[in-house]
Amino acid sequence: MQLHSELKKIDFFENLDTEELTYLASISHKREFKKGEVLFYEKDKPKYLTLLTSGVLKVYKTDSKNNEIILNRFKSSSLIAEVAIMEKINYPASAKFDSDGSVIEIDFVKFKNEFLTNPDVAFNFFRSLATKIKNLENVISLNIVLDATSRVAKYICNSSDALNMKNNELAKHLHMSPETLSRILKKFTKLSFLEKSSHGYKLIDREGLAILYE
């Protein structure tokens, strides 16, 4: 009953009736994770449709030097790697919790047969896929097309969490050294794009900063 109530609160399933939610709960189970625990590794075979219900989940790849290349950080009510389970392929990246969190794992075959014919659920499912494609385009742009200064500018403009992250964490996310990031942030401050405070930086000229990558 607890799982039924939790599923009912998720926007993804907001239009399901009581009978449908009861069936969905019967083909689902919940798992709890601690910060730093791995949900899955790259090349693992997916078994379930996975819905992140709490916490922050980092999806990343590892390069030849064992450096993490962060593809995205997901928050609650996000589907995770739905393409892998839908296309019956191995996970293309790994996923680890950046905080304590939980997921609901759903039997995908039964979910597909019962719910993907529901227009509301199908729309939400494919909207999630579209969001993943957009994010992948941003990752490619940040790491291949743009130089370091443009990468930082674009990430600050597009991510509400960017300036709340610690410098080391932000530098790692943008695949640069903390020293390089510090120099760029100081440059943005001198140009009056950012303002330095006791708590870090504050964005004060989004349009000016956007010129650097558009």
Secondary structure, DSSP 8 states (H G I E B T S, - for coil): -HHHHHHHTSGGGTT--HHHHHHHHHTEEEEEE-TT-EEE-TT----SEEEEEES-EEEEEE-TTS-EEEEEEE-SSEEESHHHHHHT---SSEEEESSSEEEEEE-HHHHHHHHTTSHHHHHHHHHHHHHHHHHHHHHHIIIIIS-HHHHHHHHHHH-TTGGGS-HHHHHHHTTS-HHHHHHHHHHHHHTTSEEEETTEEEE--HHHHHTTT-
